[in-house]
Amino acid sequence: MEEEDQRKVTDLVIELVRRLLSQQNPQNASPNSPHLSQSLRYALRILSSRLTPSVSPDADAVAESIKRRLATQGNSSDALTFADLYTEFASKNGPGSVNNKWAVLYLLKIISEDRKNAISGMDSSVFLPNLGLNDDEMGNDLRVLNAKENREKAWKNGVLLVSKDPENLREISFREFGNLVEEENEVTEEVLVRDVLYACQGIDGKYVKFDSNLDGYALSDSIKVPRATRTIVRKLCELGWLFRKVKGYISESMDRFPAEDVGTVGQAFCAALQDEFSEYYKLLAVLEAQSTNPIPLVSENASSGNYLSLRRLSVWFAEPMVKMRLMAILVDKCKALRGGAMAGAIHLHAQHGDPLVHDFMRRLLRRVCSPLFEMVRSWVLEGELEDIFAEFFIVGQPVKAESLWREGYRLHAGMLPLFISQSIAQRILRTGKSINFLRVCCDDRGWADAATEAVAAAGVTTRRGGLGYGETDALESLVMEAAKRIDKHLLDVIYKRYKFKEHCLAIKRYLLLGQGDFVQYLMDIVGPELSEPANTISSFKLAGLLESAIRSSNAQYDDPDILDRLRVKMMPHGTGDRGWDVFSLEYDARVPLDTVFTESVMTRYLRIFNFLWKLRQVEHALIGAWKTMKPNCLTSHVYTKLQHAVKLQLLSTLRRCQVLWDEMNHFVTNLQYYIMFEVLEVSWSNFSNEMEVAKDLDDLLAAHEKYLHSIVEKSLLGERSQTLYKSLFVLFDLILQFRSLADRLYEGIHELQARTAESSLSSRDNNKLRQTKDKSSEPGSWIREGRKALTQRASEFLQNMEQELDALATEYKSLLEGFLTQLPVQQHVDLKFLLFRLDFTEFYTRQHATM
């Protein structure tokens, strides 16, 4: 049947060629005419051509090419005529019209080019290859002649002439090449492509399998394939090795979940990798569908066929290879990480200039960071720490209410991702702490309204997933607005509801002895009691005396809640301690004020109180000595009845005592002025100003810490002033010794007065004389002795007192000079003002220079 069809086609072609030749010259159409034979062979070569045109099937492009060629040859009129004919030809559609118009135009163009070559002298035998007709139809001589002419002129026109091989040598070469490929390859390329696709899914193929020794997929050495094929298979199977690695990490992590070392961030990371695998699986499905199509031979038209070869597979795998390598790197980095540390490590790889990598990492990080941003949202707006796997950069621990702010929550630097700055992290920490402090310590719920206002001001949503990676500006805006409003609400509660400023002022007035009338009255009524041994003093009695001091001073007008917090505290005492050494006042700072007035802070207040109380004790002792020394009428009465030598000795002793009292009083008065005004009042003024500008509780705590530190350092209670502090307390002890010495001096003068008066009494007052005789029985009494003995004893007493005063004065002078010498070298500048007050006349400076 096929031979009959071919014969019919041949007959039709012969008839067509004869009619065309007869139009030119009837002799050319005769059966024996060589023109008929050549034209027939030419027509059959065109029809038997197997080469695919090198141009795209575009009729307009072919027509434009023909028109441009005619125009360049100088046939402008022919070009216009062709344009009109083509327009009419292209407009005809429907039944009876030509469907494949571009093929007709291309055929005419090729014929025209071949005719031009024939006119220029090229033999028609070098045109397109023929159908290989048999000798009966074309003749043996003609075929041999054509073959000879073809061999002689094969290279005349380069590649075009070679491609028009009349003996189909190209076909033979392609066939031989195919046979050679089959001999060198034990496995066809289609099978290798399918095995590579299996390997890229982590599955062993028939020939490509995972080799544990090589740690990768490879072809067995026993399989005969070219080296180039083996190399490209190994490179393509790298994708399978990467897939196997990432898949193993996902499986291992999900099997261990909910272990703490995986956590929600690790789970989100695995889910993001799984999503990328979904796209990867879709690609492999498409490639597997293409792999079922046979790979065409080299001689066939393979440029646009829907098949899959190893080289095409390498092109398809270019983008998945980049992503899979990146995922494998992330898996290696994140094996030992979790939470914020894992998100930070992944974030480092997002800083990449390749748009493909950058977009991939951003998409991955949005999934990975979703749990972290949800924790931030919950913490900032609700104060809830939803972190059961310890992944958040804020860590909480169970503590008492008074330690909630300072120790309840802290930043975990190791879990802080790099895309959240340290300052923002601190604000996030403080905002959540403020909510918990209000809820736990202040029993307040007003923070919820502040959080709602913050969300509205920031313009973000409160739903889960409202914040994500890459929205740093939105995160900062939300944190700033929430921190500003919640911190302001917290300070309002502290100042107004819990009267923080009033309590600070109460501590200043009572613990720092700023309430003068209360302190003076308290010392007056507790002085006799505190002079007793510490182990004999009743704290209940002292508490009653404290209540009396409050009721007898302006302190009675203070808030009852403040007065109720003021209590007496007896410190631990040892053998020989007096009440002055163990007495102190304490202030009960309850929740939430104990966040500021912690136990350590109150211990420092106690140190300051003990120092100020000691200073007031010394001042009180000097005042008592002055009260004893003031009634000079007693001494003048004794002075008129003594001998001249004793008179001079008494005057010298009294003057020495008075001068020493003046020196001590000068020192204590100026020291007390410095402490009360230049230390306490200045520090309080600075603290009050800082309270007004404080924006959050941390600012308030810092201001109070600065206030307390300033008092401690300026009052010589700091670590750097311990030597000076000890010298000061030695001076205080010398002043108290002076008080005892002055009391002894004036008690002796009183006794001398009593003896002098007794010697002049008449015997009519027997009762009084009997009482005097009872006293005279005491050892060392002067009364039963005579005037001469009285004068001698008075002289000895005054001499001893003067010697003790001189020794005390010498020691006091030495210690005072040492104290003043140390003041200029102190690092705190305010201590220089103390030196100026103590030596404003430069008396001690000149005295030290003359020594």
C-alpha positions in Angstrom: 0.0 0.0 0.0 2.8 2.4 0.8 4.6 1.6 -2.4 1.4 2.4 -4.4 1.1 5.7 -2.6 4.7 6.6 -3.2 4.2 5.7 -6.9 1.1 7.9 -7.1 3.1 10.8 -5.6 5.9 10.3 -8.0 3.6 10.3 -11.0 2.0 13.5 -9.8 5.4 15.2 -9.4 6.5 14.0 -12.9 3.3 15.3 -14.4 3.8 18.7 -12.6 7.4 19.0 -13.8 6.4 18.2 -17.4 3.7 20.8 -17.5 6.1 23.4 -16.0 8.8 22.6 -18.6 6.4 22.5 -21.5 5.4 26.1 -20.8 9.0 27.2 -21.3 10.0 24.8 -24.2 8.0 21.7 -25.3 11.3 19.9 -26.1 12.4 20.1 -22.5 9.3 18.1 -21.5 10.1 15.1 -23.8 10.9 11.8 -21.8 14.4 11.7 -23.1 15.2 15.3 -22.3 18.0 15.9 -19.8 16.2 18.9 -18.5 13.2 16.7 -17.5 15.5 14.4 -15.7 17.3 17.1 -13.8 14.2 19.0 -12.8 12.4 15.9 -11.7 15.4 15.0 -9.5 15.4 18.5 -8.1 11.7 18.3 -7.2 12.0 15.0 -5.5 15.0 16.2 -3.4 13.0 19.0 -2.1 10.0 16.8 -1.2 12.3 14.2 0.4 14.1 16.6 2.7 14.2 15.6 6.4 15.9 18.7 7.8 13.8 20.9 10.0 13.9 24.6 9.0 16.1 26.7 11.2 13.5 29.4 11.4 10.5 29.7 13.7 7.1 29.0 12.0 6.2 32.7 11.6 4.6 33.6 8.2 5.0 37.3 8.8 8.7 36.9 9.5 9.3 34.8 6.3 7.3 37.3 4.2 9.3 40.2 5.6 12.5 38.4 4.8 11.4 37.8 1.2 10.3 41.4 0.8 13.6 42.7 2.3 15.6 40.5 -0.1 13.8 41.7 -3.2 14.3 45.3 -2.1 18.1 44.8 -1.5 18.4 43.3 -5.0 16.9 46.5 -6.5 13.5 45.0 -7.4 11.4 47.5 -5.5 8.4 47.0 -7.7 8.6 43.3 -7.2 8.8 43.9 -3.5 5.6 46.0 -3.6 3.8 43.5 -5.7 4.8 40.7 -3.3 3.6 42.7 -0.4 0.1 43.1 -2.0 0.0 39.4 -3.0 1.0 38.3 0.6 -1.7 40.6 2.1 -4.3 39.0 -0.1 -2.9 35.5 0.6 -2.9 36.0 4.4 -6.4 37.3 4.5 -7.9 34.1 3.0 -9.2 31.8 5.7 -11.8 29.2 5.8 -12.6 26.1 3.7 -10.4 25.6 0.7 -7.7 28.0 2.0 -4.1 27.0 2.9 -3.7 26.3 6.6 0.1 26.2 6.9 0.9 29.5 5.1 4.3 29.9 6.5 5.4 26.5 5.1 4.4 27.6 1.6 6.3 30.9 1.9 9.3 29.1 3.3 9.2 26.6 0.4 9.1 29.4 -2.2 11.9 31.2 -0.5 14.1 28.1 -0.5 13.3 27.3 -4.2 14.2 30.9 -5.1 17.6 30.6 -3.3 18.3 27.3 -5.0 17.5 28.7 -8.4 19.8 31.6 -7.8 22.6 29.2 -6.9 21.8 27.2 -10.1 22.0 30.4 -12.2 25.4 31.2 -10.6 26.8 28.0 -12.0 26.2 25.4 -9.1 25.1 22.1 -10.3 21.7 21.0 -9.2 23.1 17.7 -7.8 24.3 19.5 -4.7 20.8 20.5 -3.7 18.8 18.8 -1.0 19.1 15.0 -0.6 16.8 12.8 -2.7 14.5 10.0 -1.7 17.0 7.4 -2.9 15.0 6.3 -5.9 15.8 2.9 -7.5 17.6 2.5 -10.8 14.5 1.7 -12.7 13.0 5.1 -12.0 16.1 7.4 -12.2 18.8 5.2 -13.7 22.0 3.9 -12.4 24.2 6.2 -14.4 22.4 9.3 -13.0 22.8 8.1 -9.3 26.5 7.3 -9.8 27.1 10.7 -11.6 25.3 12.5 -8.7 27.4 10.7 -6.1 30.6 11.6 -7.9 29.6 15.2 -8.3 28.6 15.4 -4.7 32.0 14.0 -3.4 33.8 16.5 -5.6 31.8 19.5 -4.5 30.9 18.5 -0.9 32.9 21.3 0.8 32.1 24.0 -1.8 29.6 25.8 0.4 30.6 24.7 3.9 28.1 23.2 6.4 25.2 23.8 4.1 26.7 21.6 1.5 27.6 18.9 4.0 24.1 18.9 5.3 22.8 18.2 1.9 24.4 14.8 1.6 22.7 12.9 -1.2 23.9 9.6 0.2 22.5 10.4 3.7 26.0 10.2 5.3 24.8 12.3 8.2 22.1 9.8 8.9 24.7 7.1 8.8 27.0 9.0 11.2 24.2 9.7 13.7 23.3 6.0 13.6 26.8 4.9 14.2 27.1 7.4 17.1 24.0 5.9 18.6 25.4 2.4 18.4 28.7 3.6 20.0 26.8 5.1 22.9 24.8 1.9 23.4 28.1 0.0 23.5 29.7 2.3 26.1 26.6 2.5 28.4 25.4 -0.5 30.2 22.5 1.5 31.5 20.4 3.8 29.4 20.1 7.5 30.3 16.4 7.2 31.0 17.0 4.7 33.8 19.8 6.8 35.3 17.5 9.9 35.3 14.8 7.9 37.2 17.4 6.6 39.6 18.7 10.1 40.2 15.1 11.3 40.9 14.7 8.5 43.4 18.0 9.4 45.1 16.8 13.0 45.4 13.9 11.7 47.5 16.2 9.7 49.7 15.3 6.4 48.0 17.8 3.9 46.6 17.3 3.3 42.9 18.2 0.2 40.8 21.7 1.4 40.0 22.1 4.6 42.1 22.3 3.7 45.8 23.4 5.3 49.0 27.0 4.3 49.9 27.7 4.6 53.6 31.5 4.6 53.1 31.3 7.5 50.6 28.4 9.1 52.7 26.5 9.8 49.5 24.6 8.4 46.5 26.7 6.9 43.7 26.8 4.5 40.8 28.3 1.1 41.5 31.8 0.7 40.0 30.7 -2.5 38.4 28.3 -0.6 36.1 29.8 0.3 32.8 29.1 4.0 32.1 31.3 6.8 30.8 33.3 8.9 33.3 31.4 12.0 32.3 28.1 10.3 33.1 29.3 9.0 36.4 30.5 12.5 37.3 27.2 14.2 36.5 25.3 11.5 38.3 27.4 12.1 41.4 26.9 15.9 41.2 23.1 15.5 40.8 22.9 13.1 43.7 24.3 15.7 46.0 20.8 17.0 46.2 19.7 13.6 47.5 22.4 13.6 50.1 21.3 17.1 51.3 17.7 16.0 51.3 18.5 13.0 53.4 20.4 15.2 55.9 17.6 17.7 56.3 14.9 15.0 56.4 16.8 13.2 59.1 17.0 16.3 61.2 13.3 16.9 60.8 12.4 13.3 61.7 14.7 13.3 64.7 13.4 16.6 66.0 9.8 15.7 65.6 10.4 12.3 67.3 11.9 14.1 70.3 9.2 16.8 70.6 8.0 18.0 73.1 11.6 17.7 74.5 12.9 21.0 75.9 15.9 21.0 73.5 13.5 21.1 70.6 10.9 23.6 71.7 8.3 25.6 69.8 10.9 27.5 67.7 12.6 24.2 66.7 9.2 22.8 65.8 8.4 25.9 63.7 11.8 25.5 62.0 10.9 21.9 61.1 7.5 23.0 59.8 9.1 25.6 57.7 11.5 23.0 56.2 8.6 20.7 55.6 6.8 23.5 53.6 9.9 23.9 51.5 9.9 20.2 50.9 6.3 20.5 49.6 7.5 22.7 46.8 10.4 20.4 46.3 8.1 17.4 46.0 6.0 19.2 43.4 9.1 19.8 41.3 10.1 16.1 41.5 6.6 15.1 40.5 6.8 17.2 37.3 10.3 15.8 36.6 9.1 12.3 37.1 6.3 12.8 34.6 8.8 14.1 32.1 11.2 11.2 32.7 8.7 8.8 31.2 9.2 10.4 27.8 11.9 8.8 25.7 15.1 10.7 25.1 15.4 11.3 21.3 18.4 10.5 19.3 20.9 13.1 18.3 19.7 13.1 14.7 16.2 13.8 15.7 14.7 17.2 16.6 15.5 17.2 20.4 15.7 21.0 21.1 12.2 21.5 22.3 11.0 18.0 23.1 9.3 17.3 26.5 11.9 14.8 27.8 14.4 14.7 30.6 18.1 14.0 30.3 20.9 14.2 32.9 22.0 17.6 31.5 18.5 18.9 31.6 18.2 17.6 35.1 21.2 19.6 36.2 19.5 22.8 34.9 16.2 21.9 36.8 18.2 21.2 40.0 20.1 24.5 40.0 17.6 26.4 42.2 16.6 23.5 44.5 20.3 22.7 45.1 20.9 26.3 46.4 17.9 26.0 48.8 18.8 22.5 49.9 22.4 23.5 50.6 21.2 26.4 52.6 18.8 24.2 54.6 21.6 21.7 55.3 23.8 24.5 56.6 21.0 25.8 58.8 20.4 22.3 60.1 24.1 22.0 61.1 24.0 25.3 62.8 20.8 24.7 64.7 21.4 21.2 66.0 22.6 22.4 69.4 20.5 25.5 69.5 17.0 26.3 70.5 14.7 29.3 71.0 16.0 32.8 70.4 19.5 31.4 69.9 18.3 29.3 67.0 16.4 32.3 65.4 19.5 34.5 65.8 21.7 31.9 64.0 19.3 31.6 61.1 19.0 35.4 60.9 22.8 35.6 60.3 22.3 33.7 57.0 19.5 36.1 55.9 22.1 38.9 55.4 22.8 37.8 51.8 23.0 39.7 48.5 21.4 37.0 46.4 17.7 37.8 46.0 16.8 34.1 45.8 18.6 33.4 49.1 17.3 36.5 50.8 13.6 35.8 49.9 14.0 32.2 50.9 15.5 33.1 54.3 12.8 35.8 55.0 10.1 33.3 54.2 11.8 30.7 56.5 12.4 33.2 59.3 8.8 34.4 59.4 7.8 30.8 60.3 10.7 30.2 62.7 10.3 33.5 64.6 6.5 33.3 64.9 6.6 31.7 68.4 9.1 34.3 69.6 7.1 37.2 68.5 4.0 35.7 70.0 5.9 35.4 73.3 6.9 39.1 73.0 3.3 40.1 72.3 1.9 38.1 75.2 4.6 39.4 77.6 4.3 43.1 76.6 0.5 43.3 76.5 -0.5 40.7 79.1 2.6 40.1 81.3 2.3 36.4 80.6 5.5 34.4 80.1 4.4 31.6 77.8 7.8 29.8 77.7 7.5 26.2 78.8 10.6 25.2 76.9 12.9 28.0 78.1 13.3 29.5 74.6 12.5 33.2 75.4 15.2 35.8 76.1 13.3 36.7 79.3 13.6 34.2 82.2 11.4 34.2 85.3 12.0 32.5 88.6 9.8 32.1 91.7 10.6 34.8 94.3 8.9 36.6 97.2 6.8 39.6 96.4 9.4 42.1 97.7 12.0 40.6 95.3 9.7 40.4 92.2 11.0 43.5 90.5 14.7 43.0 91.2 15.1 39.3 91.0 11.9 37.8 89.5 12.8 38.4 85.8 16.0 38.9 83.9 17.4 38.9 80.4 19.0 35.7 79.0 21.6 37.1 76.7 22.2 33.7 75.1 18.6 33.6 73.9 18.4 37.2 72.6 18.2 37.1 68.7 20.4 39.6 66.8 17.4 41.3 65.2 16.2 42.6 68.6 18.5 45.2 70.0 19.6 45.3 73.6 17.7 48.5 74.3 14.4 47.1 72.9 15.0 43.9 74.9 15.4 45.9 78.1 12.1 47.8 77.4 10.4 44.5 76.7 11.6 43.1 80.0 10.6 46.2 82.0 7.1 46.4 80.4 6.3 42.8 81.3 7.8 43.3 84.8 5.6 46.4 85.3 2.5 44.4 84.5 3.4 41.6 86.9 4.4 44.1 89.6 1.0 45.8 89.3 -0.9 42.6 89.3 1.0 40.8 92.1 2.3 43.5 94.4 -0.1 46.4 93.8 -3.3 44.3 93.2 -4.1 46.7 90.3 -5.8 45.9 87.0 -5.5 49.3 85.3 -2.6 48.1 83.2 -5.1 46.4 80.9 -6.5 49.8 79.7 -3.0 51.1 79.2 -2.1 48.1 77.1 -5.2 48.6 75.0 -4.3 52.2 74.4 -0.7 51.2 73.5 -2.0 48.8 70.8 -4.2 51.5 69.4 -1.4 54.1 69.3 1.0 51.6 67.7 -1.5 50.7 65.0 -0.9 46.9 65.3 -3.3 44.0 66.0 -3.5 42.1 69.2 -4.3 38.8 67.5 -1.8 36.0 67.4 0.6 36.3 64.5 0.1 40.0 64.2 3.8 40.6 64.5 6.5 38.7 62.5 10.1 38.8 61.3 11.0 41.8 59.3 8.5 44.0 61.1 11.1 45.6 63.4 9.5 49.0 63.2 6.1 47.7 64.3 7.7 45.8 67.1 9.6 48.8 68.4 6.5 51.0 68.1 4.4 48.6 70.1 7.0 48.1 72.8 7.6 51.9 73.1 3.9 52.7 73.4 3.2 49.9 75.9 6.3 50.8 78.0 5.4 54.5 78.1 1.8 54.0 79.2 2.2 51.0 81.6 5.3 52.6 83.3 3.3 55.9 83.8 0.4 54.0 85.3 2.8 52.1 87.6 4.3 55.4 88.9 0.9 56.9 89.4 -0.1 53.9 91.6 3.2 54.1 93.6 2.9 57.9 94.1 -0.8 58.3 94.7 -2.2 55.1 96.0 0.9 54.0 98.1 2.2 57.5 98.9 5.8 56.8 98.1 7.0 60.4 98.5 5.3 60.7 101.9 7.1 57.5 103.1 10.4 58.7 101.8 9.9 62.0 103.7 8.9 60.1 106.9 12.1 58.0 106.7 14.1 61.2 106.3 12.4 62.8 109.3 12.6 59.9 111.7 15.3 57.6 110.7 17.6 60.4 109.5 16.6 62.5 112.5 15.3 65.4 110.4 12.4 66.1 112.8 14.3 68.2 115.3 11.7 68.6 118.1 10.9 64.9 118.0 14.6 63.9 118.2 15.4 66.3 121.0 12.5 65.2 123.1 13.2 61.5 122.4 16.8 61.9 123.6 15.7 63.7 126.7 13.3 61.0 127.8 15.2 58.0 126.8 18.7 59.3 127.8 18.5 58.0 131.4 17.1 54.7 130.3 19.8 54.3 127.6 22.6 55.0 130.2 21.8 51.6 131.8 23.4 48.3 130.7 21.8 47.1 127.5 20.7 43.7 128.9 18.6 45.5 131.6 16.6 47.7 129.2 13.0 46.8 128.3 12.1 47.3 124.6 8.4 47.7 125.7 9.4 50.7 127.9 11.3 52.2 125.1 8.3 51.8 122.7 6.2 53.7 125.3 8.8 56.4 125.5 8.7 56.6 121.6 5.0 57.1 121.7 5.4 59.8 124.3 7.9 61.6 122.1 5.6 61.4 119.1 2.6 62.8 121.1 4.8 65.6 122.6 6.1 66.9 119.2 4.8 67.9 115.9 5.1 64.3 114.8 1.7 63.7 116.2 0.2 65.5 113.2 1.6 63.0 110.7 -0.4 60.3 108.9 -1.3 57.5 111.4 -0.2 54.9 108.9 3.3 56.5 108.8 3.5 56.7 112.6 2.3 53.1 112.9 5.3 51.9 110.8 7.8 53.6 113.2 9.2 51.2 115.8 12.0 50.7 118.3 14.6 48.1 117.5 17.2 46.8 119.9 20.3 45.6 118.0 22.3 42.5 119.2 24.5 43.5 122.2 27.4 42.1 124.0 28.8 42.3 127.5 29.4 45.9 128.6 27.2 47.5 126.0 25.0 50.4 127.1 21.5 51.3 125.8 23.0 54.0 123.6 25.0 51.3 121.7 22.0 49.1 120.8 19.1 51.5 120.5 17.7 52.2 117.0 14.5 53.0 115.1 13.2 51.1 112.2 10.5 51.8 109.5 8.2 49.0 108.3 8.1 49.3 104.5 5.3 47.0 103.4 4.5 45.6 99.9 4.9 47.2 97.4 7.2 49.8 99.0 9.6 47.0 100.1 10.6 46.8 96.4 12.4 50.1 97.0 13.1 49.8 100.7 14.6 46.3 100.6 16.2 44.6 103.5 19.7 45.7 102.3 18.5 49.2 101.8 17.0 49.4 105.3 20.3 48.0 106.7 22.1 51.0 105.1 19.5 53.3 106.6 20.2 51.7 109.9 23.9 52.4 109.5 23.1 56.1 108.8 20.8 56.2 111.8 23.4 54.8 114.1 25.9 57.4 112.9 23.5 60.3 113.3 22.3 58.9 116.6 25.9 58.8 117.9 26.4 62.3 116.7 23.2 63.4 118.5 24.4 61.6 121.6 27.6 63.5 121.5 25.8 66.7 121.0 23.5 65.8 123.9 26.5 65.0 126.1 28.1 68.4 125.4 24.8 70.2 126.1 24.6 68.3 129.4 28.2 69.3 130.2 27.3 72.9 129.5 24.3 72.7 131.8 26.6 71.5 134.5 29.3 74.2 133.9 26.9 77.1 133.5 25.9 77.9 137.2 29.1 79.9 138.0 27.6 81.1 141.3 28.6 77.8 142.9 32.2 78.1 141.8 32.3 81.7 142.8 31.0 80.9 146.3 33.7 78.3 146.7 36.3 80.5 145.1 36.0 83.3 147.9 36.7 80.8 150.7 39.8 79.1 149.3 43.5 79.9 149.6 45.1 81.9 146.8 47.1 78.9 145.4 44.0 76.7 145.3 42.1 79.6 143.8 44.5 79.9 140.9 44.5 76.1 140.5 40.7 76.1 140.4 40.6 78.9 137.8 43.1 77.1 135.6 41.2 73.8 135.7 37.9 75.5 135.0 39.3 77.5 132.2 41.0 74.4 130.7 37.6 72.5 130.9 35.8 75.4 129.3 38.3 75.8 126.4 38.2 72.0 125.7 34.4 72.1 125.7 34.5 75.0 123.2 36.8 73.1 120.9 34.7 70.0 121.0 31.5 71.9 120.6 32.9 73.7 117.6 33.8 70.4 116.0 30.5 68.7 116.7 28.3 71.7 115.7 30.0 72.1 112.4 30.0 68.4 111.7 26.3 68.2 112.5 25.6 71.2 110.3 27.5 69.6 107.4 25.7 66.3 107.8 22.2 67.8 108.3 22.3 70.5 105.6 25.1 69.8 103.1 24.5 66.1 103.0 20.9 65.2 103.9 19.1 68.3 102.6 21.1 68.5 99.4 20.7 64.8 98.7 17.0 65.0 99.4 16.6 68.0 97.1 18.3 66.1 94.3 16.2 63.0 95.0 13.0 65.0 94.9 13.9 66.4 91.5 14.8 63.0 90.1 11.5 61.6 91.4 9.6 64.2 89.4 11.3 63.3 86.1 11.4 59.5 86.6 9.7 57.7 83.7 9.6 54.2 85.2 10.2 52.2 88.3 13.8 51.5 87.3 14.5 55.3 87.2 12.9 55.6 90.6 15.0 52.8 92.0 18.1 54.3 90.5 17.3 57.8 91.9 16.8 56.3 95.4 20.0 54.3 95.1 21.8 57.5 94.1 20.2 59.4 97.0 21.2 56.7 99.5 24.7 56.3 98.1 25.3 60.1 98.3 24.4 60.1 102.0 26.6 57.1 102.7 29.6 58.5 100.9 29.3 62.1 102.2 28.7 60.9 105.8 32.0 59.0 105.8 30.2 55.6 105.8 31.5 54.4 102.5 34.2 51.8 101.9 36.8 54.4 101.0 36.2 56.4 104.2 36.5 53.6 106.8 39.7 55.0 108.2 38.2 58.4 108.6 35.0 56.9 110.0 37.0 55.1 112.7 38.9 58.2 113.6 35.6 60.1 113.9 34.2 57.5 116.3 37.3 57.7 118.5 36.8 61.5 118.7 33.2 60.8 119.7 34.3 58.5 122.5 36.8 61.2 123.7 34.0 63.7 123.8 31.9 61.3 125.9 34.9 60.8 128.2 35.1 64.5 128.5 31.5 64.6 129.6 32.3 62.1 132.3 35.4 64.0 133.4 33.4 67.3 133.5 30.8 65.6 135.6 33.4 64.4 138.0 35.0 67.8 138.2 31.8 69.6 139.1 30.7 66.8 141.4 34.0 67.4 143.3 33.4 71.2 143.3 29.9 70.6 144.7 31.3 68.3 147.4 34.0 71.0 148.2 31.2 73.5 148.5 29.2 71.3 150.7 32.3 70.8 153.0 33.0 74.5 153.1 29.4 75.2 154.0 29.5 72.5 156.7 32.5 73.9 158.4 30.6 77.2 158.9 27.4 75.7 160.2 26.4 76.1 163.8 25.8 73.2 166.0 22.1 74.2 166.3 21.2 72.2 163.2 21.9 68.7 164.6 19.9 66.7 162.1 21.7 68.2 159.2 25.0 67.6 161.0 24.1 64.0 161.6 23.5 63.5 157.9 26.8 65.1 157.3 28.5 62.7 159.7 26.9 59.8 157.9 28.5 61.0 154.7 31.8 61.5 156.4 32.0 57.8 157.1 32.6 57.2 153.4 36.2 56.6 152.3 38.0 59.7 151.0 35.4 62.1 152.3 36.6 65.6 152.9 34.0 66.7 155.3 35.4 65.4 158.7 38.8 66.8 157.9 39.9 70.2 158.9 40.4 73.3 156.8 44.0 72.7 156.1 43.4 69.1 155.1 40.4 70.3 153.0 42.7 72.8 151.2 45.3 70.0 150.6 42.7 67.6 149.3 41.1 70.2 147.1 44.6 71.0 145.6 45.2 67.3 144.9 41.8 66.9 143.4 42.2 69.9 141.1 45.7 68.9 140.1 44.5 65.4 139.2 41.6 66.7 137.2 43.8 69.2 135.4 46.2 66.4 134.5 43.4 64.3 133.1 42.0 67.2 131.2 45.5 67.9 129.7 45.9 64.3 128.7 42.4 64.2 127.2 43.0 67.5 125.4 46.3 66.3 124.0 44.8 63.1 122.7 41.8 65.0 121.3 44.1 67.5 119.6 46.2 64.7 118.0 43.2 62.8 116.8 41.5 65.9 115.4 44.6 66.9 113.5 44.8 63.4 112.1 41.1 63.6 111.1 41.6 67.0 109.4 44.7 65.8 107.6 42.8 62.9 106.0 39.9 65.1 104.8 41.7 66.7 101.8 42.8 63.3 100.3 39.2 62.0 100.3 37.8 61.4 96.8 34.4 62.9 97.5 34.5 66.6 96.8 32.0 67.5 99.5 34.3 66.4 102.3 36.5 69.3 101.4 33.6 71.6 102.4 33.6 69.9 105.8 37.3 70.8 106.1 36.5 74.3 105.2 33.8 74.5 107.9 36.0 73.0 110.6 39.0 75.1 109.8 37.5 78.2 108.2 39.9 80.5 110.3 42.9 78.2 109.4 43.6 77.8 113.1 44.4 74.1 112.8 46.4 74.7 109.7 48.7 77.2 111.3 48.9 75.1 114.4 49.9 72.1 112.4 52.5 74.2 110.5 54.2 75.3 113.8 54.6 71.8 115.1 
